[in-house]
Structure formats: C-alpha cells, structure tokens
C-alpha cells in the first residue's frame, strides 16, 4: 500500500517535483522506481537512474531489463571511450529510453527527459572531489528542476542536507516502512 501511495503521489505531480523516498532496506524503494520508470518509458520519454558505485550496476541493470523488457544504457568509468560515446549519443538523439549511470552520468544530454532518480542519495561516492568538483545528487536536482521533470532521491539513511530540504518543504518526503 505504501509503495502504491508513493507511486500515485509522484504521478500526481506534473512537471518538476523533488521527492525524498525514505525507506528502510527491503521496504520497496526499487519497486517504486520501477513503476515510475515504466510510466516514463511508456510516454516515450527518457529516464536517468544514478547509482553511487559501479558495483551496483550489473544486478540493477539485470533487474531493470527483466522488469521493463529493455536493457539500460550504461555510463561509468569502467566502460571504453567508445561505449561511453555510444551512450552519450543515444541520450542526445533520444534513441534510448533508460540510462543507468554513476555520478558522471548526471551530465548525459537527455533529448526527451522524463525522470531522474538518484539511488542511495546519501552516499559520498556521488561527490566528485577532483578536477571540476560537483555533487551529482545536487546537480541532478537542479537538472530536474531546469528540465521540469520529477527528481527522486532514494535512501534508507537520508543525508542531513536532504532531511533539511524535506523539513523545509523543498522536497516532498515519502516514507516507506
């Protein structure tokens, strides 16, 4: 019931909305993501799903493909330049609908943006500490606002910044128990 209510809450928002999906491990955050991602893909729009570490991509990519029937385009540092370029071009020309990436994926040029999801938003791996410094979580939120699409921050342990934003009403706080 909580998962269905969370999905309905996000669906009811047109345009930009910032959502903190706060749920303990096993509460069904991924199921909420999958339902919302399926909606966006059905509308022929694109989804960017950011994860903090490369090690999380194989299992999640398999789950996405099994559930949605399409393999996500991957974008992370262990891919070759050719593979990353192929993903970048698919985002830019709109030929792919689903992107699973680590923090640098926040820069993918989505042609038909529909949803940005940041899983494990509290994870410090989402911060770039060398060269051009940025926090993929914060940049993803800004991009969602600029693109006028929903942005979802999922976690079992919200960061203090995210909790403060939810407390101040900048993020809509959805809890899964």
KOLDODO-570448 format. One record per atom (N, C-alpha, C, O): x, y, z. Coordinates in pm, 1 decimal. Atoms other than C-alpha are relative to their C-alpha. Example, Ala and Ser with C-alpha at 12.3 -4.5 7.8 and 13.67 -1.06 7.14 Angstrom:
BEGIN
u,v,w
89.0,-119.0,0.0 .
1230.0,-450.0,780.0 .
90.0,120.0,0.0 .
193.6,118.1,66.5 .
-82.0,-119.0,-6.0 .
1367.0,-106.0,714.0 .
-77.0,109.0,73.0 .
-26.1,219.8,89.9 .
***
This chain:
BEGIN
u,v,w
81.2,-119.3,0.0 .
0.0,0.0,0.0 .
86.0,126.4,0.0 .
55.7,224.0,-68.7 .
-88.9,-117.1,-4.1 .
282.5,239.8,82.4 .
66.6,22.5,-135.2 .
81.3,136.2,-179.9 .
-61.7,-13.1,131.8 .
451.3,165.8,-249.6 .
-98.9,60.3,-99.2 .
-63.9,152.0,-173.6 .
101.7,-51.7,91.3 .
128.8,227.6,-441.7 .
-28.5,147.1,28.7 .
-45.7,226.3,-64.0 .
24.0,-140.0,-36.7 .
71.3,551.4,-249.2 .
116.4,87.7,-45.2 .
94.8,199.6,-91.6 .
-117.3,-76.7,43.6 .
428.3,666.4,-325.0 .
-3.8,21.9,-150.9 .
20.5,132.9,-198.4 .
8.1,-11.3,145.7 .
386.2,594.9,-696.2 .
-110.1,98.1,-38.4 .
-89.9,183.3,-124.9 .
112.6,-89.7,29.9 .
48.3,771.3,-701.1 .
35.1,144.4,31.9 .
-3.1,235.4,-41.6 .
-39.3,-135.5,-39.5 .
195.3,1072.7,-520.5 .
89.6,64.9,-105.6 .
69.9,181.0,-141.5 .
-90.2,-54.0,102.8 .
472.5,1117.0,-777.9 .
-76.3,19.3,-131.5 .
-59.8,121.2,-198.6 .
78.0,-10.7,124.1 .
235.9,1050.3,-1069.8 .
-90.8,122.4,0.5 .
-114.8,181.9,-104.5 .
93.8,-112.3,-10.9 .
1.2,1322.9,-942.1 .
67.8,135.0,-20.3 .
0.1,236.9,-34.6 .
-74.5,-124.3,17.3 .
275.2,1583.5,-981.0 .
33.8,18.7,-146.3 .
98.1,-66.7,-207.3 .
-37.7,-27.9,138.9 .
303.9,1740.7,-1322.1 .
118.9,95.2,2.4 .
125.1,186.4,84.9 .
-119.8,-83.1,4.8 .
635.0,1897.5,-1413.9 .
96.5,-35.7,111.2 .
104.2,-150.6,154.6 .
-103.1,23.2,-100.1 .
908.1,1939.1,-1157.3 .
-58.7,-30.7,136.5 .
-156.3,30.1,180.6 .
27.7,30.9,-139.4 .
883.9,1782.4,-817.2 .
122.5,-69.1,54.9 .
180.8,-155.1,-11.3 .
-114.2,63.4,-65.6 .
1160.4,1686.6,-576.0 .
-53.9,-88.8,111.3 .
-125.8,-42.3,199.7 .
54.8,97.5,-93.0 .
1086.7,1372.9,-376.7 .
111.6,-73.2,72.5 .
205.6,-122.4,9.9 .
-86.5,85.0,-80.0 .
1274.4,1207.6,-92.5 .
-77.1,-128.4,26.0 .
-178.1,-127.5,96.4 .
59.5,131.4,-23.6 .
1184.8,837.8,-99.4 .
83.6,-66.4,108.5 .
190.9,-120.7,82.1 .
-72.0,38.4,-120.2 .
1289.9,738.2,250.3 .
-55.8,-132.6,49.6 .
-166.3,-137.8,103.6 .
49.6,129.5,-43.0 .
1261.3,368.6,324.6 .
111.4,-92.6,41.4 .
218.9,-93.9,-18.5 .
-99.8,95.1,-47.3 .
1446.0,103.8,515.9 .
29.4,-102.8,-109.7 .
-48.6,-118.9,-203.6 .
-36.1,104.6,94.5 .
1623.0,-171.4,324.6 .
-111.4,-104.7,-3.4 .
-156.2,-153.2,100.5 .
106.3,97.5,15.7 .
1361.9,-407.3,184.1 .
-139.9,60.2,1.8 .
-238.6,-13.0,-4.4 .
131.9,-64.0,-6.6 .
1080.5,-151.2,200.9 .
-63.9,18.4,-137.0 .
-182.5,50.3,-146.5 .
58.6,-6.3,133.3 .
1035.9,-146.4,-175.8 .
29.7,124.7,-79.7 .
-44.8,158.1,-171.8 .
-36.0,-120.5,76.1 .
1208.0,168.0,-298.7 .
21.4,-33.9,-147.7 .
-24.0,39.3,-235.7 .
-28.1,36.9,138.9 .
1326.2,-13.1,-612.1 .
-128.8,-28.2,-75.9 .
-138.7,4.8,-194.0 .
128.5,25.4,65.5 .
972.1,-125.8,-689.4 .
-68.8,131.3,-36.8 .
-131.3,141.5,-142.4 .
55.7,-132.2,31.1 .
859.2,237.6,-670.7 .
71.9,56.5,-121.5 .
8.0,106.0,-214.3 .
-76.2,-47.5,117.1 .
1140.5,334.3,-909.3 .
-48.2,-69.4,-127.0 .
-75.5,-4.7,-228.1 .
35.1,77.7,119.2 .
1047.2,54.7,-1148.7 .
-137.3,38.7,-54.3 .
-154.5,49.3,-175.7 .
133.6,-40.4,45.6 .
680.0,154.6,-1162.0 .
3.9,136.2,-67.9 .
-56.5,155.9,-173.3 .
-8.3,-134.6,57.4 .
763.7,518.8,-1226.1 .
80.3,0.3,-130.0 .
45.7,71.0,-224.7 .
-81.1,9.8,121.4 .
1031.6,430.7,-1481.8 .
-84.8,-57.4,-113.7 .
-78.9,-8.4,-226.5 .
87.3,59.7,102.7 .
781.1,210.4,-1668.7 .
-97.0,104.0,-55.0 .
-121.2,108.3,-175.6 .
90.7,-107.2,44.2 .
538.0,505.1,-1680.9 .
68.9,94.6,-98.0 .
14.2,128.4,-203.0 .
-73.8,-96.8,81.9 .
800.2,738.0,-1824.9 .
35.1,-59.9,-135.5 .
20.6,5.9,-238.6 .
-35.7,66.6,125.0 .
916.8,487.6,-2085.5 .
-123.7,-17.6,-88.3 .
-116.4,-3.8,-210.4 .
125.0,14.1,75.3 .
554.9,425.5,-2186.2 .
-38.5,132.0,-68.6 .
-102.7,131.3,-173.6 .
25.8,-132.6,59.5 .
529.5,801.4,-2255.0 .
106.8,37.7,-102.5 .
105.9,149.1,-155.0 .
-108.7,-21.1,96.1 .
836.0,768.6,-2482.0 .
94.6,111.0,44.1 .
146.5,186.3,-38.2 .
-96.9,-94.7,-54.7 .
1049.1,983.5,-2252.3 .
117.5,-79.4,57.1 .
114.9,-202.5,60.1 .
-122.2,63.8,-47.1 .
1391.4,911.9,-2103.2 .
13.8,9.2,151.4 .
-33.5,103.5,214.9 .
-23.6,9.3,-143.7 .
1495.0,810.6,-1752.3 .
149.0,-10.4,24.5 .
219.3,-85.8,-42.8 .
-137.8,9.7,-46.2 .
1829.2,866.9,-1584.7 .
-2.9,-50.6,143.1 .
-60.0,13.5,231.4 .
-8.8,59.6,-133.0 .
1897.1,640.7,-1285.7 .
146.4,0.6,40.9 .
229.3,-67.3,-19.6 .
-137.0,-11.6,-48.1 .
2211.2,730.3,-1093.2 .
20.2,-86.1,124.4 .
-62.8,-86.9,215.3 .
-40.1,79.3,-115.6 .
2382.0,493.3,-851.1 .
139.8,45.3,41.3 .
215.8,94.3,-42.1 .
-128.2,-52.8,-45.7 .
2684.4,575.7,-637.2 .
122.8,-80.1,-42.8 .
232.6,-24.9,-49.5 .
-117.6,81.5,27.9 .
2908.2,285.2,-736.8 .
-23.0,-93.2,-118.4 .
-133.7,-142.4,-140.5 .
5.2,87.0,117.7 .
2986.9,82.1,-1048.3 .
-45.8,-139.9,38.6 .
-117.8,-204.3,-37.8 .
34.8,134.3,-44.7 .
2946.5,-239.8,-848.6 .
-149.8,-24.5,11.0 .
-193.7,-139.5,11.6 .
145.5,14.7,-11.0 .
2572.4,-172.1,-817.8 .
-67.5,-15.3,-136.1 .
-184.6,-52.6,-142.6 .
64.9,-3.4,131.5 .
2511.6,-155.9,-1193.9 .
-36.9,-136.9,-57.3 .
-146.1,-148.1,-112.8 .
38.9,125.3,66.5 .
2517.9,-522.8,-1308.8 .
-131.8,-58.6,50.6 .
-218.2,-94.4,-29.5 .
120.7,58.8,-56.4 .
2249.4,-650.3,-1070.5 .
-121.7,88.3,-30.4 .
-228.2,37.1,-64.7 .
111.4,-89.9,26.7 .
2031.8,-340.9,-1115.1 .
-34.6,0.7,-149.1 .
-152.1,4.7,-185.5 .
25.5,4.7,144.5 .
2073.0,-348.9,-1494.3 .
-80.4,-124.1,-36.1 .
-173.3,-116.9,-116.6 .
72.7,124.7,25.2 .
1954.9,-710.7,-1496.8 .
-144.3,10.7,48.8 .
-237.2,-32.2,-19.6 .
136.2,-14.9,-54.3 .
1657.0,-628.3,-1276.6 .
-83.9,93.1,-87.2 .
-201.6,66.1,-111.2 .
71.1,-92.2,88.0 .
1561.5,-334.0,-1499.1 .
-41.3,-69.4,-129.2 .
-154.4,-54.5,-175.4 .
30.2,68.4,125.9 .
1582.4,-547.6,-1811.9 .
-108.6,-106.3,19.2 .
-199.1,-118.6,-63.3 .
100.4,103.4,-25.5 .
1382.7,-832.5,-1659.9 .
-138.1,61.2,21.1 .
-238.0,7.4,-26.6 .
129.0,-61.3,-33.0 .
1109.9,-599.9,-1536.0 .
-57.9,81.1,-115.3 .
-178.3,76.2,-140.7 .
47.6,-94.5,100.5 .
1090.3,-349.1,-1822.0 .
12.7,-50.3,-143.4 .
-47.7,5.3,-235.2 .
-16.3,55.2,133.5 .
1197.7,-559.3,-2117.2 .
99.3,74.7,-87.8 .
110.9,45.7,-206.8 .
-105.4,-69.6,74.6 .
1473.9,-319.0,-2221.9 .
124.5,8.7,87.6 .
116.6,27.7,209.0 .
-126.2,-11.7,-72.8 .
1837.9,-312.9,-2125.9 .
36.3,147.3,11.9 .
28.2,220.8,-86.5 .
-40.3,-139.8,-12.8 .
1954.3,18.7,-1982.3 .
135.0,23.4,-67.1 .
219.9,-65.6,-71.6 .
-131.6,-42.3,49.3 .
2238.7,203.1,-2149.6 .
82.0,34.5,123.7 .
34.0,105.1,212.4 .
-86.2,-24.2,-116.0 .
2529.3,212.8,-1903.7 .
94.6,115.9,-26.4 .
133.1,142.4,-140.3 .
-95.3,-110.2,10.9 .
2756.0,507.7,-1832.6 .
79.2,7.7,129.8 .
28.9,52.6,232.7 .
-89.7,-8.0,-115.0 .
3051.1,478.3,-1595.1 .
144.2,-13.3,-47.7 .
169.6,-39.5,-165.3 .
-141.7,-9.4,35.1 .
3430.5,492.6,-1585.9 .
63.9,-130.8,-44.9 .
171.9,-127.7,-103.7 .
-59.8,126.6,43.2 .
3492.9,122.2,-1649.1 .
-35.9,-36.4,-143.9 .
11.7,-137.4,-195.7 .
32.5,23.0,140.7 .
3341.9,143.2,-1997.9 .
109.7,60.7,-87.0 .
182.5,150.0,-43.7 .
-95.5,-58.7,93.6 .
3558.0,213.3,-2301.0 .
-51.7,136.5,-46.4 .
-169.0,168.9,-27.9 .
43.1,-129.8,54.1 .
3550.6,557.7,-2461.0 .
-109.2,-19.2,-104.2 .
-204.3,58.6,-110.7 .
100.6,28.0,102.7 .
3355.1,406.8,-2748.9 .
-136.8,-30.8,63.7 .
-239.4,18.6,17.1 .
125.0,33.9,-67.0 .
3092.4,260.8,-2512.1 .
-64.5,123.0,63.5 .
-185.8,142.0,54.6 .
54.6,-122.4,-61.0 .
3055.0,589.2,-2323.8 .
-52.3,94.6,-107.4 .
-156.3,157.7,-88.6 .
45.2,-86.7,109.1 .
3028.1,781.2,-2652.6 .
-132.1,-49.6,-57.8 .
-220.2,30.0,-90.3 .
124.4,57.0,51.3 .
2758.3,543.0,-2774.1 .
-118.6,34.2,92.3 .
-227.1,68.2,45.1 .
105.2,-35.1,-96.5 .
2556.8,602.8,-2455.1 .
-31.8,148.6,-7.4 .
-148.8,187.1,-6.2 .
17.8,-145.6,8.6 .
2610.3,980.9,-2478.9 .
-85.0,35.8,-123.3 .
-178.2,115.8,-115.0 .
73.9,-28.0,123.5 .
2485.2,984.6,-2838.0 .
-144.0,-50.1,7.1 .
-234.9,15.2,-44.0 .
135.7,53.3,-14.7 .
2184.3,765.4,-2753.0 .
-84.7,91.1,89.5 .
-205.0,105.3,67.8 .
71.9,-96.0,-85.1 .
2089.7,1013.0,-2479.7 .
-33.2,125.0,-80.7 .
-145.5,175.2,-76.6 .
16.9,-124.8,75.3 .
2137.9,1311.4,-2708.3 .
-101.7,-12.0,-112.6 .
-181.2,79.3,-134.9 .
91.9,10.9,113.7 .
1946.7,1175.4,-3006.2 .
-133.1,-65.4,38.0 .
-223.0,-75.5,-45.5 .
126.4,55.8,-46.6 .
1674.3,1010.2,-2797.0 .
-25.9,-143.2,-42.6 .
-138.6,-191.2,-31.2 .
20.6,136.4,49.5 .
1730.2,661.0,-2938.3 .
-5.8,-104.6,111.1 .
-40.6,-219.8,84.9 .
12.1,90.7,-114.2 .
1745.2,503.2,-2591.2 .
-84.0,68.5,107.5 .
-85.0,191.0,119.5 .
92.5,-54.6,-99.0 .
1498.7,544.6,-2307.4 .
50.8,-6.8,142.9 .
6.4,70.8,227.5 .
-37.4,26.2,-138.0 .
1679.7,419.6,-1997.5 .
151.7,0.5,15.0 .
223.1,-68.3,-58.0 .
-143.0,-15.5,-23.7 .
2021.9,514.3,-1863.2 .
29.9,-29.1,146.0 .
-32.1,28.0,235.8 .
-45.8,35.6,-133.1 .
2192.8,360.5,-1561.1 .
144.8,43.5,9.2 .
229.4,-3.7,-66.8 .
-131.2,-62.6,-1.0 .
2497.5,556.6,-1457.9 .
48.8,29.2,141.0 .
-28.5,31.7,236.8 .
-58.0,-52.9,-122.8 .
2734.3,660.6,-1184.3 .
-2.0,152.3,-11.2 .
-65.0,207.2,-101.6 .
17.5,-145.6,-14.0 .
2783.4,1026.6,-1090.2 .
21.1,80.2,-127.6 .
-50.3,178.3,-148.3 .
-24.2,-79.3,121.1 .
2922.4,1150.0,-1424.9 .
-116.3,-6.8,-98.0 .
-127.4,76.6,-187.9 .
117.8,11.8,85.3 .
2601.8,1032.1,-1590.7 .
-96.7,116.1,15.6 .
-184.1,136.0,-68.8 .
87.7,-114.8,-21.3 .
2432.3,1339.0,-1447.8 .
13.1,101.4,-114.2 .
-74.2,186.3,-132.2 .
-22.9,-92.1,111.3 .
2575.7,1523.6,-1749.1 .
-53.6,-51.8,-133.6 .
-42.1,17.7,-234.6 .
53.2,52.7,126.2 .
2411.4,1300.0,-2012.3 .
-105.7,95.4,-56.1 .
-193.8,140.6,17.1 .
90.6,-98.2,61.6 .
2223.8,1524.0,-2259.0 .
-131.9,-63.1,-45.7 .
-148.9,-94.0,-163.7 .
126.4,65.5,31.9 .
1874.3,1377.0,-2244.4 .
-81.8,83.3,-97.7 .
-109.2,200.7,-72.8 .
80.7,-69.3,101.3 .
1673.1,1468.0,-2555.1 .
-146.7,9.5,41.3 .
-212.9,110.5,17.6 .
141.0,5.5,-40.4 .
1335.5,1363.7,-2410.4 .
-8.1,-35.4,149.1 .
-56.4,-143.0,184.2 .
-6.7,33.2,-142.3 .
1380.2,1383.7,-2032.6 .
-137.3,-19.8,62.6 .
-232.1,53.2,33.7 .
125.8,27.0,-67.2 .
1108.9,1234.9,-1815.0 .
12.7,-20.8,150.1 .
-81.5,5.4,224.8 .
-17.5,30.5,-141.6 .
1257.4,1135.6,-1478.1 .
148.6,-16.5,30.4 .
223.9,-73.0,-48.9 .
-134.6,25.4,-51.7 .
1581.1,1144.5,-1279.3 .
-15.9,-61.4,137.9 .
-87.7,-9.2,223.1 .
2.3,69.6,-128.6 .
1632.1,900.4,-992.1 .
143.3,-10.6,49.7 .
233.0,-48.9,-25.4 .
-130.1,16.6,-63.4 .
1927.0,907.0,-752.8 .
-18.4,-101.8,111.4 .
-82.8,-73.6,212.4 .
10.0,103.7,-102.0 .
1955.3,583.5,-558.3 .
114.0,18.0,99.1 .
225.0,55.7,61.6 .
-99.7,-15.6,-107.4 .
2140.7,590.0,-225.5 .
53.9,143.8,2.2 .
175.0,165.6,-0.6 .
-36.3,-141.1,11.3 .
2140.6,971.0,-229.7 .
99.7,45.2,105.8 .
170.4,143.9,85.5 .
-88.6,-36.8,-110.2 .
2335.8,983.2,97.8 .
145.9,-36.7,-26.0 .
234.8,13.0,43.1 .
-133.7,56.2,21.0 .
2641.2,804.9,-46.8 .
99.3,106.6,-45.7 .
72.8,181.7,-139.6 .
-102.9,-99.4,30.7 .
2956.4,1016.3,-56.5 .
65.8,-22.7,-136.3 .
133.0,66.9,-187.5 .
-55.0,26.4,133.1 .
3058.9,849.6,-385.1 .
-66.4,85.6,-106.6 .
-14.9,95.4,-218.0 .
66.0,-88.3,96.2 .
2814.7,1084.9,-556.8 .
69.7,135.5,-10.1 .
32.6,218.4,-93.2 .
-76.6,-124.9,4.4 .
3061.2,1367.6,-487.5 .
126.8,-19.7,-81.7 .
197.9,-118.7,-64.7 .
-124.9,-1.7,76.8 .
3340.4,1443.8,-734.1 .
96.7,92.4,74.0 .
68.4,210.8,91.7 .
-93.9,-76.0,-81.7 .
3644.7,1558.3,-535.5 .
121.7,51.1,-76.1 .
201.9,126.3,-20.7 .
-116.9,-40.7,78.0 .
3898.2,1610.1,-816.7 .
-44.8,74.0,-123.9 .
-157.4,56.5,-170.7 .
34.3,-74.0,121.8 .
3908.1,1841.7,-1116.0 .
-117.6,92.4,26.6 .
-118.9,166.8,124.7 .
121.6,-78.0,-21.3 .
3571.1,2006.7,-1155.6 .
-78.8,-70.6,110.0 .
-121.4,-184.9,93.3 .
67.4,60.3,-114.9 .
3406.0,1944.3,-819.0 .
-150.3,22.3,-10.0 .
-197.1,131.6,-41.9 .
145.5,-10.4,1.8 .
3036.7,1870.9,-802.8 .
-58.9,-112.7,83.9 .
8.6,-210.8,115.1 .
74.5,105.4,-69.7 .
2779.5,1668.4,-614.2 .
-112.2,-42.7,-94.1 .
-203.3,35.3,-121.8 .
97.3,48.0,98.4 .
2576.5,1453.9,-855.8 .
-142.7,7.5,53.5 .
-235.9,32.5,-23.0 .
133.9,-9.0,-58.7 .
2281.7,1449.1,-614.3 .
-57.2,140.2,-18.7 .
-170.3,156.2,-64.7 .
47.4,-137.9,8.6 .
2254.6,1826.9,-606.4 .
-16.1,44.3,-145.1 .
-112.2,113.3,-179.1 .
7.4,-35.6,140.8 .
2324.2,1867.5,-976.6 .
-119.6,-68.5,-67.2 .
-184.7,-9.2,-153.3 .
116.7,69.7,55.1 .
2059.3,1605.8,-1059.9 .
-128.8,71.2,38.8 .
-220.4,82.5,-42.6 .
117.5,-76.2,-42.7 .
1805.5,1800.8,-856.0 .
-16.1,128.3,-78.8 .
-127.0,164.2,-118.4 .
3.5,-123.7,78.4 .
1896.1,2121.6,-1035.8 .
-42.8,-29.9,-143.8 .
-123.6,42.7,-201.8 .
37.1,36.2,137.6 .
1871.3,1947.8,-1374.0 .
-147.8,-35.4,-9.0 .
-215.3,5.9,-103.2 .
142.2,35.5,1.3 .
1530.4,1801.5,-1288.4 .
-85.5,126.6,2.6 .
-185.9,135.9,-68.0 .
74.3,-125.6,-6.2 .
1410.4,2149.5,-1199.1 .
7.4,73.9,-133.1 .
-94.6,122.3,-182.2 .
-17.4,-68.3,127.7 .
1552.8,2301.2,-1518.4 .
-77.3,-69.7,-112.2 .
-130.3,-4.0,-201.8 .
68.3,77.9,103.0 .
1401.3,2020.7,-1728.2 .
-149.8,-14.7,28.0 .
-224.3,-66.3,-55.3 .
140.3,6.1,-41.3 .
1067.8,2045.6,-1541.4 .
-51.7,-144.0,4.2 .
-158.2,-175.7,-48.9 .
34.6,140.9,-15.8 .
1060.9,1674.4,-1456.0 .
17.1,-39.0,146.9 .
83.6,32.4,222.1 .
-19.5,45.1,-138.0 .
1038.8,1478.4,-1129.4 .
143.0,-46.2,25.5 .
208.5,-102.8,-62.0 .
-127.9,49.8,-48.1 .
1355.7,1407.8,-935.4 .
-23.3,-75.5,129.2 .
-84.5,-23.0,222.2 .
21.8,83.2,-118.0 .
1359.3,1126.2,-682.0 .
133.9,-32.4,64.0 .
226.8,-78.1,-2.6 .
-116.8,35.9,-78.5 .
1618.7,1081.9,-409.9 .
-39.5,-116.0,89.6 .
-121.6,-99.5,179.9 .
34.3,117.4,-79.4 .
1602.0,732.0,-264.6 .
110.1,-36.0,97.1 .
228.1,-27.2,63.2 .
-98.4,38.2,-99.7 .
1773.5,617.2,53.0 .
-66.7,-63.3,121.5 .
-184.9,-41.6,148.2 .
43.8,50.7,-130.2 .
1741.1,424.9,376.9 .
51.4,90.3,111.3 .
1.4,86.3,223.8 .
-61.9,-88.7,-99.5 .
1954.8,685.8,555.6 .
22.9,137.8,-62.6 .
133.5,167.3,-107.8 .
-13.7,-130.5,66.2 .
1889.5,1037.1,423.7 .
113.6,83.5,58.4 .
140.1,80.2,178.6 .
-103.9,-92.4,-46.1 .
2172.8,1287.2,440.9 .
-66.2,114.4,76.3 .
-185.8,139.1,60.9 .
54.3,-113.4,-74.9 .
2130.1,1584.1,673.7 .
-51.8,109.0,-93.2 .
-154.2,171.4,-65.6 .
43.7,-102.5,95.9 .
2106.2,1818.4,373.4 .
-137.0,-35.6,-57.9 .
-225.2,49.4,-69.9 .
125.9,44.6,58.2 .
1827.9,1612.3,222.3 .
-112.8,7.4,102.3 .
-223.4,50.3,69.3 .
101.6,-10.4,-104.7 .
1639.8,1589.2,551.4 .
-39.2,145.3,24.4 .
-156.9,176.1,43.6 .
29.9,-142.4,-18.4 .
1669.4,1966.0,593.2 .
-86.8,52.4,-114.4 .
-180.6,128.8,-91.4 .
81.6,-41.3,114.7 .
1531.9,2019.0,241.9 .
-142.3,-53.8,10.5 .
-237.4,15.4,-25.7 .
133.9,56.2,-18.6 .
1240.5,1786.8,320.1 .
-73.1,74.2,112.5 .
-191.2,106.5,100.0 .
59.7,-71.4,-113.6 .
1177.9,1958.4,653.7 .
-45.7,139.9,-40.8 .
-149.9,187.3,4.5 .
32.4,-136.4,44.0 .
1177.2,2300.0,483.9 .
-98.9,4.3,-116.5 .
-135.0,112.1,-163.8 .
100.8,5.1,104.6 .
933.9,2181.7,216.6 .
52.8,6.2,-142.3 .
-25.8,11.1,-236.9 .
-56.5,-2.0,135.9 .
1175.0,2189.8,-78.7 .
-9.9,-138.1,-65.3 .
-17.4,-148.6,-187.7 .
19.5,136.2,47.4 .
1145.5,1810.3,-110.2 .
-127.0,-54.2,64.1 .
-157.3,-23.9,179.5 .
115.8,69.2,-53.9 .
829.5,1607.4,-67.2 .
49.3,-131.3,60.6 .
109.0,-213.3,-9.1 .
-53.9,114.9,-74.3 .
908.4,1341.4,194.7 .
-99.5,-115.1,-4.1 .
-209.1,-105.5,51.0 .
81.9,120.7,9.1 .
765.7,997.4,116.2 .
70.6,-109.8,78.8 .
185.8,-143.1,50.8 .
-61.2,104.0,-83.7 .
828.1,728.2,376.9 .
-57.5,-136.6,-33.8 .
-177.8,-152.7,-54.6 .
38.1,141.2,12.3 .
822.9,352.1,325.9 .
52.4,-70.5,124.1 .
170.9,-60.5,155.9 .
-43.8,64.5,-125.6 .
832.6,146.8,645.1 .
21.6,-148.7,-18.5 .
58.4,-218.1,76.3 .
***
